[in-house]
Amino acid sequence: MERYTYEITFTRLDGQPDETQQYTDEGFARECFRLFDEPDSAELYSRIRLTRHDWETGTDEVLETLEF
């Protein structure tokens, strides 16, 4: 099992539950996160956040955030 997993969380404007995408590779997670750094994302989301979960310690760390 990987020590770290990466999660992109999408906070929706329409009040529906947050959407999430999970990855095991940080580089790929950051690449996917950057795809949403564009004006159209503001039409659907108020925030998109990339976090890293450390399975050894059980902690989460915010790596990047987009606020719209």
PDB file of N, CA, C and O in Angstrom:
ATOM      1  N   MET A   1       0.841  -1.188   0.000  1.00  0.00           N
ATOM      2  CA  MET A   1       0.000   0.000   0.000  1.00  0.00           C
ATOM      3  C   MET A   1       0.882   1.246   0.000  1.00  0.00           C
ATOM      4  O   MET A   1       1.918   1.292   0.664  1.00  0.00           O
ATOM      5  N   GLU A   2       0.460   2.231  -0.741  1.00  0.00           N
ATOM      6  CA  GLU A   2       1.175   3.501  -0.818  1.00  0.00           C
ATOM      7  C   GLU A   2       1.070   4.233   0.521  1.00  0.00           C
ATOM      8  O   GLU A   2       0.053   4.146   1.209  1.00  0.00           O
ATOM      9  N   ARG A   3       2.135   4.955   0.882  1.00  0.00           N
ATOM     10  CA  ARG A   3       2.071   5.744   2.113  1.00  0.00           C
ATOM     11  C   ARG A   3       1.144   6.941   1.945  1.00  0.00           C
ATOM     12  O   ARG A   3       0.397   7.281   2.862  1.00  0.00           O
ATOM     13  N   TYR A   4       1.189   7.587   0.768  1.00  0.00           N
ATOM     14  CA  TYR A   4       0.395   8.788   0.532  1.00  0.00           C
ATOM     15  C   TYR A   4      -0.644   8.547  -0.551  1.00  0.00           C
ATOM     16  O   TYR A   4      -0.409   7.819  -1.515  1.00  0.00           O
ATOM     17  N   THR A   5      -1.784   9.169  -0.369  1.00  0.00           N
ATOM     18  CA  THR A   5      -2.755   9.282  -1.449  1.00  0.00           C
ATOM     19  C   THR A   5      -3.102  10.764  -1.579  1.00  0.00           C
ATOM     20  O   THR A   5      -2.972  11.537  -0.629  1.00  0.00           O
ATOM     21  N   TYR A   6      -3.540  11.133  -2.757  1.00  0.00           N
ATOM     22  CA  TYR A   6      -3.831  12.529  -3.088  1.00  0.00           C
ATOM     23  C   TYR A   6      -5.281  12.613  -3.514  1.00  0.00           C
ATOM     24  O   TYR A   6      -5.778  11.761  -4.250  1.00  0.00           O
ATOM     25  N   GLU A   7      -5.952  13.649  -3.042  1.00  0.00           N
ATOM     26  CA  GLU A   7      -7.375  13.782  -3.331  1.00  0.00           C
ATOM     27  C   GLU A   7      -7.681  15.197  -3.807  1.00  0.00           C
ATOM     28  O   GLU A   7      -7.252  16.183  -3.207  1.00  0.00           O
ATOM     29  N   ILE A   8      -8.426  15.267  -4.890  1.00  0.00           N
ATOM     30  CA  ILE A   8      -8.948  16.542  -5.370  1.00  0.00           C
ATOM     31  C   ILE A   8     -10.411  16.581  -4.945  1.00  0.00           C
ATOM     32  O   ILE A   8     -11.191  15.687  -5.275  1.00  0.00           O
ATOM     33  N   THR A   9     -10.772  17.630  -4.208  1.00  0.00           N
ATOM     34  CA  THR A   9     -12.138  17.791  -3.722  1.00  0.00           C
ATOM     35  C   THR A   9     -12.755  19.014  -4.390  1.00  0.00           C
ATOM     36  O   THR A   9     -12.183  20.104  -4.374  1.00  0.00           O
ATOM     37  N   PHE A  10     -13.920  18.814  -4.970  1.00  0.00           N
ATOM     38  CA  PHE A  10     -14.645  19.858  -5.684  1.00  0.00           C
ATOM     39  C   PHE A  10     -15.851  20.270  -4.833  1.00  0.00           C
ATOM     40  O   PHE A  10     -16.741  19.456  -4.592  1.00  0.00           O
ATOM     41  N   THR A  11     -15.886  21.520  -4.379  1.00  0.00           N
ATOM     42  CA  THR A  11     -17.020  22.049  -3.625  1.00  0.00           C
ATOM     43  C   THR A  11     -17.971  22.692  -4.626  1.00  0.00           C
ATOM     44  O   THR A  11     -17.652  23.705  -5.249  1.00  0.00           O
ATOM     45  N   ARG A  12     -19.131  22.091  -4.765  1.00  0.00           N
ATOM     46  CA  ARG A  12     -20.077  22.483  -5.797  1.00  0.00           C
ATOM     47  C   ARG A  12     -20.896  23.711  -5.404  1.00  0.00           C
ATOM     48  O   ARG A  12     -21.215  23.908  -4.232  1.00  0.00           O
ATOM     49  N   LEU A  13     -21.227  24.524  -6.390  1.00  0.00           N
ATOM     50  CA  LEU A  13     -22.059  25.704  -6.165  1.00  0.00           C
ATOM     51  C   LEU A  13     -23.535  25.361  -5.969  1.00  0.00           C
ATOM     52  O   LEU A  13     -24.264  26.112  -5.321  1.00  0.00           O
ATOM     53  N   ASP A  14     -23.979  24.234  -6.522  1.00  0.00           N
ATOM     54  CA  ASP A  14     -25.404  23.894  -6.478  1.00  0.00           C
ATOM     55  C   ASP A  14     -25.827  23.201  -5.186  1.00  0.00           C
ATOM     56  O   ASP A  14     -26.967  22.750  -5.076  1.00  0.00           O
ATOM     57  N   GLY A  15     -24.927  23.109  -4.209  1.00  0.00           N
ATOM     58  CA  GLY A  15     -25.280  22.524  -2.925  1.00  0.00           C
ATOM     59  C   GLY A  15     -25.240  21.008  -2.877  1.00  0.00           C
ATOM     60  O   GLY A  15     -25.479  20.418  -1.823  1.00  0.00           O
ATOM     61  N   GLN A  16     -24.947  20.375  -3.985  1.00  0.00           N
ATOM     62  CA  GLN A  16     -24.830  18.920  -4.007  1.00  0.00           C
ATOM     63  C   GLN A  16     -23.571  18.505  -3.234  1.00  0.00           C
ATOM     64  O   GLN A  16     -22.683  19.330  -3.016  1.00  0.00           O
ATOM     65  N   PRO A  17     -23.485  17.239  -2.818  1.00  0.00           N
ATOM     66  CA  PRO A  17     -22.292  16.786  -2.079  1.00  0.00           C
ATOM     67  C   PRO A  17     -21.010  17.016  -2.880  1.00  0.00           C
ATOM     68  O   PRO A  17     -21.006  16.985  -4.110  1.00  0.00           O
ATOM     69  N   ASP A  18     -19.924  17.247  -2.140  1.00  0.00           N
ATOM     70  CA  ASP A  18     -18.624  17.421  -2.785  1.00  0.00           C
ATOM     71  C   ASP A  18     -18.286  16.212  -3.638  1.00  0.00           C
ATOM     72  O   ASP A  18     -18.651  15.080  -3.319  1.00  0.00           O
ATOM     73  N   GLU A  19     -17.578  16.475  -4.733  1.00  0.00           N
ATOM     74  CA  GLU A  19     -17.068  15.408  -5.585  1.00  0.00           C
ATOM     75  C   GLU A  19     -15.591  15.226  -5.246  1.00  0.00           C
ATOM     76  O   GLU A  19     -14.915  16.189  -4.885  1.00  0.00           O
ATOM     77  N   THR A  20     -15.091  14.006  -5.358  1.00  0.00           N
ATOM     78  CA  THR A  20     -13.676  13.764  -5.093  1.00  0.00           C
ATOM     79  C   THR A  20     -13.077  12.850  -6.153  1.00  0.00           C
ATOM     80  O   THR A  20     -13.754  12.006  -6.742  1.00  0.00           O
ATOM     81  N   GLN A  21     -11.784  13.050  -6.372  1.00  0.00           N
ATOM     82  CA  GLN A  21     -10.994  12.164  -7.228  1.00  0.00           C
ATOM     83  C   GLN A  21      -9.746  11.796  -6.417  1.00  0.00           C
ATOM     84  O   GLN A  21      -9.134  12.668  -5.802  1.00  0.00           O
ATOM     85  N   GLN A  22      -9.367  10.522  -6.410  1.00  0.00           N
ATOM     86  CA  GLN A  22      -8.210  10.081  -5.642  1.00  0.00           C
ATOM     87  C   GLN A  22      -7.119   9.545  -6.560  1.00  0.00           C
ATOM     88  O   GLN A  22      -7.385   8.930  -7.592  1.00  0.00           O
ATOM     89  N   TYR A  23      -5.867   9.806  -6.138  1.00  0.00           N
ATOM     90  CA  TYR A  23      -4.695   9.405  -6.920  1.00  0.00           C
ATOM     91  C   TYR A  23      -3.619   8.883  -5.976  1.00  0.00           C
ATOM     92  O   TYR A  23      -3.614   9.209  -4.789  1.00  0.00           O
ATOM     93  N   THR A  24      -2.713   8.076  -6.506  1.00  0.00           N
ATOM     94  CA  THR A  24      -1.564   7.611  -5.726  1.00  0.00           C
ATOM     95  C   THR A  24      -0.270   8.271  -6.172  1.00  0.00           C
ATOM     96  O   THR A  24       0.758   8.114  -5.513  1.00  0.00           O
ATOM     97  N   ASP A  25      -0.299   9.001  -7.269  1.00  0.00           N
ATOM     98  CA  ASP A  25       0.893   9.675  -7.793  1.00  0.00           C
ATOM     99  C   ASP A  25       0.717  11.189  -7.665  1.00  0.00           C
ATOM    100  O   ASP A  25      -0.217  11.756  -8.234  1.00  0.00           O
ATOM    101  N   GLU A  26       1.612  11.843  -6.920  1.00  0.00           N
ATOM    102  CA  GLU A  26       1.486  13.280  -6.689  1.00  0.00           C
ATOM    103  C   GLU A  26       1.580  14.091  -7.983  1.00  0.00           C
ATOM    104  O   GLU A  26       0.795  15.016  -8.194  1.00  0.00           O
ATOM    105  N   GLY A  27       2.520  13.753  -8.833  1.00  0.00           N
ATOM    106  CA  GLY A  27       2.687  14.489 -10.078  1.00  0.00           C
ATOM    107  C   GLY A  27       1.440  14.434 -10.938  1.00  0.00           C
ATOM    108  O   GLY A  27       1.018  15.446 -11.497  1.00  0.00           O
ATOM    109  N   PHE A  28       0.858  13.265 -11.043  1.00  0.00           N
ATOM    110  CA  PHE A  28      -0.361  13.119 -11.845  1.00  0.00           C
ATOM    111  C   PHE A  28      -1.523  13.850 -11.184  1.00  0.00           C
ATOM    112  O   PHE A  28      -2.328  14.471 -11.878  1.00  0.00           O
ATOM    113  N   ALA A  29      -1.627  13.790  -9.858  1.00  0.00           N
ATOM    114  CA  ALA A  29      -2.689  14.497  -9.142  1.00  0.00           C
ATOM    115  C   ALA A  29      -2.586  16.001  -9.377  1.00  0.00           C
ATOM    116  O   ALA A  29      -3.596  16.664  -9.609  1.00  0.00           O
ATOM    117  N   ARG A  30      -1.365  16.541  -9.317  1.00  0.00           N
ATOM    118  CA  ARG A  30      -1.179  17.979  -9.554  1.00  0.00           C
ATOM    119  C   ARG A  30      -1.510  18.353 -11.000  1.00  0.00           C
ATOM    120  O   ARG A  30      -2.079  19.413 -11.261  1.00  0.00           O
ATOM    121  N   GLU A  31      -1.151  17.481 -11.926  1.00  0.00           N
ATOM    122  CA  GLU A  31      -1.463  17.716 -13.336  1.00  0.00           C
ATOM    123  C   GLU A  31      -2.976  17.777 -13.545  1.00  0.00           C
ATOM    124  O   GLU A  31      -3.473  18.660 -14.245  1.00  0.00           O
ATOM    125  N   CYS A  32      -3.703  16.845 -12.942  1.00  0.00           N
ATOM    126  CA  CYS A  32      -5.166  16.835 -13.056  1.00  0.00           C
ATOM    127  C   CYS A  32      -5.764  18.063 -12.380  1.00  0.00           C
ATOM    128  O   CYS A  32      -6.697  18.667 -12.909  1.00  0.00           O
ATOM    129  N   PHE A  33      -5.238  18.438 -11.219  1.00  0.00           N
ATOM    130  CA  PHE A  33      -5.718  19.617 -10.496  1.00  0.00           C
ATOM    131  C   PHE A  33      -5.599  20.863 -11.368  1.00  0.00           C
ATOM    132  O   PHE A  33      -6.528  21.669 -11.425  1.00  0.00           O
ATOM    133  N   ARG A  34      -4.483  21.023 -12.037  1.00  0.00           N
ATOM    134  CA  ARG A  34      -4.237  22.221 -12.853  1.00  0.00           C
ATOM    135  C   ARG A  34      -5.185  22.321 -14.047  1.00  0.00           C
ATOM    136  O   ARG A  34      -5.406  23.414 -14.567  1.00  0.00           O
ATOM    137  N   LEU A  35      -5.745  21.198 -14.485  1.00  0.00           N
ATOM    138  CA  LEU A  35      -6.701  21.232 -15.588  1.00  0.00           C
ATOM    139  C   LEU A  35      -7.938  22.054 -15.237  1.00  0.00           C
ATOM    140  O   LEU A  35      -8.619  22.561 -16.128  1.00  0.00           O
ATOM    141  N   PHE A  36      -8.231  22.186 -13.943  1.00  0.00           N
ATOM    142  CA  PHE A  36      -9.418  22.908 -13.500  1.00  0.00           C
ATOM    143  C   PHE A  36      -9.151  24.373 -13.193  1.00  0.00           C
ATOM    144  O   PHE A  36     -10.064  25.101 -12.801  1.00  0.00           O
ATOM    145  N   ASP A  37      -7.908  24.812 -13.366  1.00  0.00           N
ATOM    146  CA  ASP A  37      -7.552  26.212 -13.125  1.00  0.00           C
ATOM    147  C   ASP A  37      -7.884  27.025 -14.372  1.00  0.00           C
ATOM    148  O   ASP A  37      -6.999  27.492 -15.088  1.00  0.00           O
ATOM    149  N   GLU A  38      -9.190  27.179 -14.609  1.00  0.00           N
ATOM    150  CA  GLU A  38      -9.662  27.917 -15.778  1.00  0.00           C
ATOM    151  C   GLU A  38     -11.037  28.489 -15.468  1.00  0.00           C
ATOM    152  O   GLU A  38     -11.728  27.982 -14.585  1.00  0.00           O
ATOM    153  N   PRO A  39     -11.446  29.538 -16.182  1.00  0.00           N
ATOM    154  CA  PRO A  39     -12.677  30.269 -15.853  1.00  0.00           C
ATOM    155  C   PRO A  39     -13.944  29.423 -15.789  1.00  0.00           C
ATOM    156  O   PRO A  39     -14.817  29.707 -14.968  1.00  0.00           O
ATOM    157  N   ASP A  40     -14.075  28.414 -16.610  1.00  0.00           N
ATOM    158  CA  ASP A  40     -15.303  27.607 -16.611  1.00  0.00           C
ATOM    159  C   ASP A  40     -15.531  26.889 -15.276  1.00  0.00           C
ATOM    160  O   ASP A  40     -16.675  26.597 -14.928  1.00  0.00           O
ATOM    161  N   SER A  41     -14.484  26.604 -14.539  1.00  0.00           N
ATOM    162  CA  SER A  41     -14.643  25.931 -13.247  1.00  0.00           C
ATOM    163  C   SER A  41     -15.464  26.766 -12.272  1.00  0.00           C
ATOM    164  O   SER A  41     -16.174  26.217 -11.430  1.00  0.00           O
ATOM    165  N   ALA A  42     -15.370  28.087 -12.380  1.00  0.00           N
ATOM    166  CA  ALA A  42     -16.111  28.980 -11.485  1.00  0.00           C
ATOM    167  C   ALA A  42     -17.623  28.890 -11.704  1.00  0.00           C
ATOM    168  O   ALA A  42     -18.394  29.326 -10.849  1.00  0.00           O
ATOM    169  N   GLU A  43     -18.048  28.337 -12.818  1.00  0.00           N
ATOM    170  CA  GLU A  43     -19.475  28.175 -13.079  1.00  0.00           C
ATOM    171  C   GLU A  43     -20.067  26.988 -12.320  1.00  0.00           C
ATOM    172  O   GLU A  43     -21.281  26.916 -12.125  1.00  0.00           O
ATOM    173  N   LEU A  44     -19.211  26.056 -11.890  1.00  0.00           N
ATOM    174  CA  LEU A  44     -19.675  24.845 -11.208  1.00  0.00           C
ATOM    175  C   LEU A  44     -19.226  24.731  -9.759  1.00  0.00           C
ATOM    176  O   LEU A  44     -19.917  24.125  -8.939  1.00  0.00           O
ATOM    177  N   TYR A  45     -18.061  25.314  -9.435  1.00  0.00           N
ATOM    178  CA  TYR A  45     -17.445  25.084  -8.136  1.00  0.00           C
ATOM    179  C   TYR A  45     -17.087  26.393  -7.429  1.00  0.00           C
ATOM    180  O   TYR A  45     -16.741  27.387  -8.067  1.00  0.00           O
ATOM    181  N   SER A  46     -17.176  26.370  -6.111  1.00  0.00           N
ATOM    182  CA  SER A  46     -16.706  27.519  -5.328  1.00  0.00           C
ATOM    183  C   SER A  46     -15.253  27.321  -4.902  1.00  0.00           C
ATOM    184  O   SER A  46     -14.524  28.287  -4.674  1.00  0.00           O
ATOM    185  N   ARG A  47     -14.840  26.047  -4.795  1.00  0.00           N
ATOM    186  CA  ARG A  47     -13.465  25.748  -4.393  1.00  0.00           C
ATOM    187  C   ARG A  47     -13.066  24.372  -4.918  1.00  0.00           C
ATOM    188  O   ARG A  47     -13.877  23.448  -4.982  1.00  0.00           O
ATOM    189  N   ILE A  48     -11.802  24.267  -5.289  1.00  0.00           N
ATOM    190  CA  ILE A  48     -11.211  22.975  -5.644  1.00  0.00           C
ATOM    191  C   ILE A  48      -9.923  22.873  -4.842  1.00  0.00           C
ATOM    192  O   ILE A  48      -9.091  23.779  -4.875  1.00  0.00           O
ATOM    193  N   ARG A  49      -9.760  21.766  -4.120  1.00  0.00           N
ATOM    194  CA  ARG A  49      -8.615  21.631  -3.230  1.00  0.00           C
ATOM    195  C   ARG A  49      -7.900  20.297  -3.459  1.00  0.00           C
ATOM    196  O   ARG A  49      -8.528  19.251  -3.624  1.00  0.00           O
ATOM    197  N   LEU A  50      -6.573  20.369  -3.463  1.00  0.00           N
ATOM    198  CA  LEU A  50      -5.727  19.182  -3.561  1.00  0.00           C
ATOM    199  C   LEU A  50      -5.111  18.928  -2.194  1.00  0.00           C
ATOM    200  O   LEU A  50      -4.449  19.801  -1.633  1.00  0.00           O
ATOM    201  N   THR A  51      -5.328  17.733  -1.660  1.00  0.00           N
ATOM    202  CA  THR A  51      -4.769  17.362  -0.359  1.00  0.00           C
ATOM    203  C   THR A  51      -3.974  16.060  -0.463  1.00  0.00           C
ATOM    204  O   THR A  51      -4.154  15.264  -1.385  1.00  0.00           O
ATOM    205  N   ARG A  52      -3.093  15.876   0.513  1.00  0.00           N
ATOM    206  CA  ARG A  52      -2.316  14.631   0.614  1.00  0.00           C
ATOM    207  C   ARG A  52      -2.653  13.977   1.944  1.00  0.00           C
ATOM    208  O   ARG A  52      -2.604  14.619   2.993  1.00  0.00           O
ATOM    209  N   HIS A  53      -2.993  12.695   1.894  1.00  0.00           N
ATOM    210  CA  HIS A  53      -3.254  11.921   3.114  1.00  0.00           C
ATOM    211  C   HIS A  53      -2.062  11.007   3.372  1.00  0.00           C
ATOM    212  O   HIS A  53      -1.634  10.258   2.494  1.00  0.00           O
ATOM    213  N   ASP A  54      -1.534  11.082   4.590  1.00  0.00           N
ATOM    214  CA  ASP A  54      -0.417  10.246   5.025  1.00  0.00           C
ATOM    215  C   ASP A  54      -1.004   9.082   5.822  1.00  0.00           C
ATOM    216  O   ASP A  54      -1.527   9.277   6.920  1.00  0.00           O
ATOM    217  N   TRP A  55      -0.915   7.878   5.270  1.00  0.00           N
ATOM    218  CA  TRP A  55      -1.518   6.710   5.901  1.00  0.00           C
ATOM    219  C   TRP A  55      -0.747   6.261   7.138  1.00  0.00           C
ATOM    220  O   TRP A  55      -1.311   5.563   7.981  1.00  0.00           O
ATOM    221  N   GLU A  56       0.517   6.635   7.273  1.00  0.00           N
ATOM    222  CA  GLU A  56       1.290   6.281   8.476  1.00  0.00           C
ATOM    223  C   GLU A  56       0.839   7.094   9.680  1.00  0.00           C
ATOM    224  O   GLU A  56       0.683   6.559  10.777  1.00  0.00           O
ATOM    225  N   THR A  57       0.634   8.381   9.471  1.00  0.00           N
ATOM    226  CA  THR A  57       0.283   9.266  10.595  1.00  0.00           C
ATOM    227  C   THR A  57      -1.204   9.580  10.663  1.00  0.00           C
ATOM    228  O   THR A  57      -1.690  10.043  11.694  1.00  0.00           O
ATOM    229  N   GLY A  58      -1.930   9.335   9.585  1.00  0.00           N
ATOM    230  CA  GLY A  58      -3.358   9.638   9.544  1.00  0.00           C
ATOM    231  C   GLY A  58      -3.668  11.110   9.335  1.00  0.00           C
ATOM    232  O   GLY A  58      -4.801  11.544   9.544  1.00  0.00           O
ATOM    233  N   THR A  59      -2.661  11.886   8.921  1.00  0.00           N
ATOM    234  CA  THR A  59      -2.858  13.327   8.751  1.00  0.00           C
ATOM    235  C   THR A  59      -3.125  13.688   7.302  1.00  0.00           C
ATOM    236  O   THR A  59      -2.729  12.981   6.375  1.00  0.00           O
ATOM    237  N   ASP A  60      -3.814  14.821   7.136  1.00  0.00           N
ATOM    238  CA  ASP A  60      -4.081  15.387   5.822  1.00  0.00           C
ATOM    239  C   ASP A  60      -3.381  16.735   5.725  1.00  0.00           C
ATOM    240  O   ASP A  60      -3.322  17.491   6.695  1.00  0.00           O
ATOM    241  N   GLU A  61      -2.850  17.026   4.538  1.00  0.00           N
ATOM    242  CA  GLU A  61      -2.182  18.299   4.295  1.00  0.00           C
ATOM    243  C   GLU A  61      -2.730  18.898   3.013  1.00  0.00           C
ATOM    244  O   GLU A  61      -2.789  18.225   1.985  1.00  0.00           O
ATOM    245  N   VAL A  62      -3.135  20.171   3.070  1.00  0.00           N
ATOM    246  CA  VAL A  62      -3.599  20.888   1.887  1.00  0.00           C
ATOM    247  C   VAL A  62      -2.381  21.277   1.061  1.00  0.00           C
ATOM    248  O   VAL A  62      -1.470  21.931   1.568  1.00  0.00           O
ATOM    249  N   LEU A  63      -2.360  20.880  -0.205  1.00  0.00           N
ATOM    250  CA  LEU A  63      -1.250  21.193  -1.087  1.00  0.00           C
ATOM    251  C   LEU A  63      -1.531  22.418  -1.953  1.00  0.00           C
ATOM    252  O   LEU A  63      -0.655  23.262  -2.140  1.00  0.00           O
ATOM    253  N   GLU A  64      -2.748  22.513  -2.478  1.00  0.00           N
ATOM    254  CA  GLU A  64      -3.135  23.641  -3.329  1.00  0.00           C
ATOM    255  C   GLU A  64      -4.633  23.848  -3.227  1.00  0.00           C
ATOM    256  O   GLU A  64      -5.391  22.907  -2.991  1.00  0.00           O
ATOM    257  N   THR A  65      -5.053  25.105  -3.410  1.00  0.00           N
ATOM    258  CA  THR A  65      -6.475  25.437  -3.385  1.00  0.00           C
ATOM    259  C   THR A  65      -6.780  26.467  -4.463  1.00  0.00           C
ATOM    260  O   THR A  65      -6.034  27.425  -4.662  1.00  0.00           O
ATOM    261  N   LEU A  66      -7.892  26.245  -5.150  1.00  0.00           N
ATOM    262  CA  LEU A  66      -8.435  27.235  -6.077  1.00  0.00           C
ATOM    263  C   LEU A  66      -9.737  27.724  -5.468  1.00  0.00           C
ATOM    264  O   LEU A  66     -10.634  26.926  -5.196  1.00  0.00           O
ATOM    265  N   GLU A  67      -9.849  29.038  -5.252  1.00  0.00           N
ATOM    266  CA  GLU A  67     -11.089  29.639  -4.735  1.00  0.00           C
ATOM    267  C   GLU A  67     -11.691  30.464  -5.867  1.00  0.00           C
ATOM    268  O   GLU A  67     -10.999  31.243  -6.522  1.00  0.00           O
ATOM    269  N   PHE A  68     -12.993  30.281  -6.085  1.00  0.00           N
ATOM    270  CA  PHE A  68     -13.677  31.013  -7.154  1.00  0.00           C
ATOM    271  C   PHE A  68     -14.707  31.954  -6.573  1.00  0.00           C
ATOM    272  O   PHE A  68     -15.388  32.660  -7.316  1.00  0.00           O
TER     273      PHE A  68
END
